[in-house]
Amino acid sequence: MRTSVSASALCAVMTCATAPSSSELQHFAWPVACNLGTTCFIQNYVDHDPTEKTLDFRCGHRTYDGHDGTDIRLPDLDFQRKGVEVVAAASGRVAHTRDGMDDVSVKVLGKAAIAGRECGNGTVVEHGNGWSTQYCHMAKGSLRVKPGDSVRSGQALGLVGLSGNTEFPHLHFTVRHDRTVVDPFAEAAAKGECNVGRSLWQSTLDPVSNYRPTEIINAGFADRAVTMDEIETGEIKQSPPSSHSAALVAYVRAIGLQAEDEQAIELRSPQGLVIAEYRAPKLPRDQAQYFIAAGRKRVGSVWPLGTYTATFILRRNAGEIERRSFQMEIAQ
């Protein structure tokens, strides 16, 4: 989500500055206690395009116009409720904090209610030599630091939340040098450039090569029709099919979809027969997230016992770029 913060609070005014030399570079640890690609995903990167168009560091479009940070999202609100730590990406001193804002989607609150506080609950940590990091959308009451505190790299600052200008639980993480936004995936890349620049992530991390233009963030089975809201809240995971379920449904939610993408999902019985399938129309425009599902109602008195397999296929530019199969067992 777009994040901006009032100058009097968390966000410093941006100014132009000379790019630091290699000896002056700051390197960062991953700022969320999660496993990238399994328990967290990058929803948006820094926008490198100086116009109203978008461009991420890999020449893709996993961003939106003017986005100044990295959005690290959780798969659903169920993960957020269990508590996922936000940690200091480098050692330094806490410069600013804000807490007390409710964890409520901006779709519910409205943007007027959070005007000037779009970052939500969060903090800014200064690391010396002009470097700072900003952490936004943290959970209400979770901040464990205050201005003036010294923190070490990896130290818990609080928890991922849903405060401020966001519709899903995530951390908006911004790196600045001399008050100018720096993309930690591509430091020194000029506006309009991509596939250039230096990574600022610690050598033990490899998020740059893990870049994927599209990712599956949720996949599963349910005993009824599925909605996006139920996937987002995690509620749908509480409705697994059983032998007596009225229906059997497989679903997938993906992020980073593009115009003209073609998606399909099929559901097979333990005997390997296709019992349900759905082929979505070509997408008319890019989609930050999208879900599809396929299912059928029970015909007999019970579902046959055994392993049911769902397969999701994504095609782009006439080629298959994603295929994911997942299974569930009906044992009784």
Summary of the structure (lengths in Angstrom):
residues: 332
radius of gyration: 21.6
end to end distance: 43.4
largest distance: 71.8
contacts: 1100
relative contact order: 0.15
helix: 8%
strand: 39%
